[in-house]
Amino acid sequence: MKTGHHLLCALTAALVVVLAVTLIACSSKSPPTTSSTGTQPVAVKLVFTTQPVGATAGSPFATQPVVAAVDINGNVAAGPRKMVTLSITGITADSHISLFGGTTVMSLNGVFNFKEISIDRAGTYTLTATSSGLTSAVSSPFDITPIQGARLVFSKEIVGASAGSAFATQPVVTVLDMYGNTVPGATAEVSLSLINITPDSFEGVLSGVIKVKAVNGVANFTGLSVDKVGTYTLMATSGGLTPVYSNSFDITPGTGVKLFFNTQPLTAAVGSPLTIIPPAIAVLVQDDYGNTATSSSAEITLTITPNTGANGAVLSGVTKIKAVTGAADFEGLSIDKVGTGYTLTATSSGLKSGVSDPFDITPPAPVPTSSNATTP
């Protein structure tokens, strides 16, 4: 009887082992993690199980984020399947930023795997994962860095000034990558050139240091000025980078310091006008750079320059006029004595005098005699 009993026990044990092996072999995958109560986990929140690691702008993250749906104890909840969406948070850069790639994915056994996620603007960020009915999750911070410089931009608007004076706001030029990020490592030499966009005006000259090396991707210009009145723009260039034009800005006249004959007196006969009307003899009030000081209303006087022409000659007509917007027009002037090498001098209190070009006064034309006169 003992032998039969031992045999029955051995067969029973073998049968239990066979059944256990059969159950394991028939199972296609391990069952989902269960809670301590033995029930399947119910998802209540999201967590980042793999944190994103940044990269250069426009390139996929070095490490793509992975998110899981978990229960109150942190166990992964395999079902039902849900959608999760990523968005950018914690922005410390330009606000015009986009998150690229597959930003919305479906869970697989409670896990959300994201691929090809990238950001085009440099900065420090976090990502937020959201899903309907679940508490959101926020990632650890990560950095997006710029790529190689591609173009230039004027990062500060230029404000003009009076002729010869330093711009009220000096230009700043920044090296950007293809996504508009400042390239901190850029040391490119940036050159500025002046473009006159005012029709029929004098070409101005841009003075000051017009070539500057960028520091941390930024070239700061100082002390720039233009000598001629007009409306201008600047062009910035540097090696293989795409050039850029600045905003337009105005150069206005400086303070009047001198007088200038803009229209010269002409050779004329005794007592005849020194100009062919129009034009009049025009005298301008100018700044140091030859620009008309349009704000000036200085009183200007014309006289015959001493030791020119004939001794004792008299200049007749209106010889004292107030300037209007920096210009005084003298009409109907004449001189009463024949002479050569006359000049006129324009004077005004506080201004440097101006002297005209030389001209002559000739004898009056002979009076024609009548051809019908008879001899007595």
Number of C-alpha atoms within 10 A of each C-alpha: 6 7 7 9 9 10 11 11 11 11 10 10 10 10 11 11 10 10 11 10 10 11 9 11 10 8 9 7 8 7 9 16 14 16 17 9 7 8 10 18 23 19 24 16 22 26 22 21 14 15 19 22 16 24 20 19 24 21 17 19 21 14 16 17 22 17 23 27 32 22 19 12 12 16 19 25 24 23 17 11 15 20 12 25 18 22 15 16 15 16 15 12 14 11 8 7 14 13 16 16 13 14 16 17 16 15 19 14 16 21 25 25 17 21 17 15 21 23 25 23 26 27 20 16 19 18 23 19 27 21 17 11 10 17 15 19 19 19 21 15 16 17 19 22 20 24 24 17 24 17 20 24 21 20 15 15 15 20 16 22 20 20 25 22 17 18 21 14 16 17 22 19 25 27 31 24 19 16 17 21 24 25 22 19 16 19 16 22 14 24 20 22 14 19 17 19 14 13 8 8 12 13 17 20 15 18 15 13 13 16 17 18 17 21 17 15 20 26 24 17 21 16 15 19 23 26 24 26 25 22 18 20 16 21 16 24 22 18 10 10 17 15 17 17 17 21 14 16 18 20 22 22 24 24 18 25 16 21 25 22 20 16 17 21 26 16 18 20 20 19 20 17 20 24 20 14 10 7 13 20 22 17 27 29 33 24 23 16 17 20 22 25 22 20 16 18 17 22 14 24 20 21 16 20 14 13 11 17 21 19 11 11 15 14 17 14 13 13 15 17 17 16 20 16 15 20 26 24 18 23 19 17 19 21 25 18 21 19 19 15 14 23 20 22 18 24 22 18 10 10 17 15 18 18 19 20 14 16 20 23 24 18 14 13 8 6 6 6 7 7 6 6 7 6 4 3
